[in-house]
Amino acid sequence: KEGEWSAKEWEEWCGYGDEDAGYEDYEAYYDEEVAAAAGAGSGGAGCLSWMAQQQNAAGWQCNGCRLRWDEDKVECCVCEIPRPGYEDKVKEKQADKAKGQAAAAAAFLGTSA
């Protein structure tokens, strides 16, 4: 039927192939990957506990929006609240940004900063 994909077309589009070589079909691959992520068969309590472990494993959490960020971020990329303990670095970063903006404006206007 027009507009429908064959199993082979779907598998090729999804990138199924090289790394999945040992699986008879996409469903077997998918079922095993989901089970592994959920912790099934390995004593895990399921998908939610796995997600909680991943979320608590690394990074820091913004006190404003509660999103998690990598260790190299000193402020939240969404609400721009400084990471606790990094307030001075954020102030330095903001001062450098203001200097850069002033220099850019001066260059644009043909004046000195």
C-alpha positions in Angstrom: 0.0 0.0 0.0 1.2 3.5 -0.8 2.6 5.4 2.2 3.4 2.2 4.2 6.9 1.0 4.8 8.0 -2.6 4.6 9.8 -4.0 7.7 13.1 -3.8 5.7 12.6 -0.1 4.8 11.8 0.7 8.5 14.8 -1.1 9.7 17.1 0.6 7.2 15.6 4.0 8.1 16.1 3.4 11.9 19.7 2.4 11.3 19.0 -1.2 12.1 21.7 -3.4 10.8 25.4 -3.3 11.6 25.4 -2.9 15.3 22.2 -5.0 15.6 23.5 -8.0 13.7 22.5 -11.0 15.9 18.8 -10.0 16.1 16.3 -11.7 13.8 14.0 -8.7 13.7 13.6 -5.1 14.9 11.1 -6.2 17.6 13.6 -8.6 19.2 16.2 -5.8 19.2 13.8 -3.3 20.6 12.5 -5.7 23.3 16.0 -6.5 24.5 17.1 -2.8 24.5 14.0 -1.7 26.5 14.5 -4.6 29.0 18.1 -3.6 29.5 17.2 0.1 30.0 14.5 -0.9 32.5 16.8 -3.1 34.4 14.7 -6.2 33.7 16.4 -9.5 34.4 19.3 -7.8 36.3 17.6 -7.1 39.6 16.6 -3.6 38.6 13.3 -2.1 39.9 12.3 -0.9 36.5 12.5 2.1 34.2 11.7 4.8 36.8 14.5 3.7 39.2 16.9 3.5 36.2 16.0 7.1 35.2 16.4 8.3 38.8 19.8 6.7 39.0 20.9 8.3 35.7 19.6 11.7 36.8 21.3 11.6 40.1 24.5 10.2 38.7 26.2 13.4 37.5 25.7 17.1 37.1 23.9 19.6 39.3 20.3 20.7 39.5 19.2 24.3 39.1 17.3 25.6 42.2 15.0 27.6 40.0 13.8 25.4 37.2 15.0 22.0 38.6 16.7 21.0 35.4 20.0 19.2 35.5 23.2 20.5 33.9 26.7 19.1 33.3 29.5 19.9 35.8 31.1 22.4 33.4 28.1 24.8 33.5 28.3 27.5 36.1 24.8 28.8 35.5 21.5 27.4 34.3 21.2 27.7 30.6 17.5 28.2 30.8 16.8 30.6 33.7 20.4 31.9 34.1 20.5 31.3 37.9 24.1 30.7 39.1 25.1 27.3 40.2 25.4 27.3 44.0 29.0 28.1 44.9 29.8 29.6 41.5 28.3 33.0 41.9 31.6 34.8 41.6 32.5 33.0 38.4 29.1 34.0 37.0 29.7 37.6 37.9 33.0 37.5 36.1 31.4 36.0 33.1 28.7 38.7 33.1 31.3 41.5 33.4 33.3 40.0 30.4 30.1 39.8 28.4 29.2 43.4 29.2 32.7 44.5 28.1 32.4 42.6 24.9 29.0 44.1 24.2 30.3 47.6 24.9 33.3 47.1 22.6 31.0 45.7 19.8 28.7 48.7 20.2 31.6 51.1 20.1 33.0 49.5 17.0 29.6 49.6 15.3 29.1 53.3 16.2 32.7 54.3 15.4 33.3 55.5 19.0 35.6 54.4 21.7 34.4 52.1 24.5 
